[in-house]
Amino acid sequence: MTRALGILGLVLLWSLSGLCAEPWTLERALQQALSGNPDARLAQQRIVAAQAGLDQANAAFWPRVQLQSSYSASDNPMLAFGSILNQRAYNSSLNFNDVPTVDDLNARGLVTVPLYAGGKNTATRKAASANTEAAKQDNAAVQNALGYEVARAFYTVLKSRQFIRAAEAGVNSFEANLAVAKKRLDGGTLLKSGVLDIEVRLAQAREDLVRARNSNALATRALRNLLGIETGEFEVADTAPTTRAPDSGDFSGRPELTAAGHRERAAQEQVTAAKGSYLPRVSAFGSLDYDYGWKYENGGGSYTAGAFMQWDVWDGKLTRAKVREANANLESSREERRKLRLALDLEIAQARLELKAANERLSVTDQAVAQATESASLTRARFEQDLALPKDTIDAETALVAARVRRAEAEADRQIATAAVRKALALPQLESEAKSK
C-alpha cells in the first residue's frame, strides 16, 4: 500500500512538473496578461472606483435617516423650562425666578428627504454614470494596448531565437573553415596569418552568440514580467499563429475615443450641475424626539415635520466661478477628444507604413539570404580546394550571418507591424479571439 502511494505521488509530481513546463503560446500569454498584468488590475480597480462614485451620486436622491442623542444639565431659565416642558414634567409650583438645575437626555430620529436641488443631483448622477462608462472603456483600451505589448514581446523572443540560430550557424561555419585552414597550414598551402584571421573571426562569432543568447534571455524576462509571472518555470513556444492586417482604416471603434466621448458628456453634465446652484433647493424633514430627566424622573415624546427652502441670493460669485470652471473643463475635454482623433489617425498611418516597409524588407532579405547562402557555399568549396583566401571565406560567412539576421528582423517586424495595425483598429491580436467574441 505504501509503495503504491509512493508511485502515485511520483506520477502526480511528474504530471504537475510537466504542466508547469508547458510552453507559453501567444494565445495563452494574451489570456494571462489580462489577469496577471498590474495595468490590467489597476484598470479593473478604476472601474470599481467609478461605480462607487455613481453610487455616491445616487445617494443624493435617497432620504437621509439620522439618530441623534445628547445629555445636558442647566439652570438657565429658558433651557431648564424648555426641558421641563419636553419631559412633560411642568407643575404650577415652579418658581421662574429660582429655576433649579434640570438635566435632560434627548434621543432623536431625523429624516430628511430632498425634493428639488435645481437639477444639480440629476446632473451629478449623469456625470458619474458617464465617468463609469469611460472607466470601462479605459479598461478595454488597456486590454487592447496590453495585447499589442504581449504580441510584440512574444515576437521579440522569437526574433532573438532566430538571432541565436544565425549566430550558431556562423560559429559552426567558422569552426569548419578553421579546421580546413589548419589542414592547409599543415600542408603548406596557407600562411599562419590566414589561420589567425579565421580564429579571430571565430572568436567574434562566439561573442555574437553570447550576445544573442543574452538578448533572448532579456526578451523572455520582459515577456514574463509583462504577464505578471513572478516565480516558476517559464518557457516560450517556438511558433505563433499567423495574423493579417485588415485594409480598413476606421479607428472609430477604439475604446480611447469612446472613453473621451463619455468624459465630454460628463463635463457637460458638470456644467449643468454647476448652474444648478443658481436655483433654490427644497427638502422635507421630520423628526421624533424623546426627552427624559432625572430631576423630575419623568419623560415625554414629541414630533416635528415640515419643509424648508434654501436659495443662495448672493454667494460672493462662487457659483459663477464654478460655472466658468466647468465650461473650461468642457472645452478642454473637447480638445482632448480632437487631439486623440489626430493621434489615432497618425498611429494607423504609421502602422500601415511600417507594415509595408517590413513586407518589402522581407522580400528583399529572402533573396539576400538565398544569395548569401549560395555565395558562402561556393566560397567554402573554393577554400577547401585552395582556390580562395581566408579573407574570402570570412567575408562570405559574415555576409551570410548578416543576411540571416536582417531576415529575422524583417520577419519579426512584419509580425509586430501587423499587431500594431490590429491594435490601431481595436481588433484582437488573434483572429480566433475575434471569432469567439
Buried (B, 14 or more C-beta within 10 A) or exposed (E): EEEEEEEEEEEEEEEEEEEEEEEBBBBEBBBBBBEBBEBBBEBBEBBEEBBEBBEEBBEBEEEEEEEEEEEEBBEEEEBBBBBBEBBBBEEEEBEEEEBEEBBBBBBBBBBBBBEBBBBBBBBBBBBBBBBBBBBBBBBBBBBBBBBBBBBBBBBBBBBBBBBBBBBBBBBEBBEBBBEBBBEBBEEEEBBEEBBEBBBEBBEBBBEBBEEBBEBBEEBBEBBBEBBBBEEEEBEBBEEBEEBEBEEEEEBEEBBBBBBBBBBBBBBBBBBBBBBBBBBEBBBBBBBBBBBBBEBBEBBBEEEEEEEEEEEEEEEEEEBBEBBEEBBEBBEEBBEBBEEBBEEBEEBBEBBBEBBEBBBEBBEEBBEBBEEBBEBBEEBBEBBBEEEBBBEBBBBBBBBBBBBBBBBBBBBBBBBBBBBBBBBBBBBBBBBEBEEEE
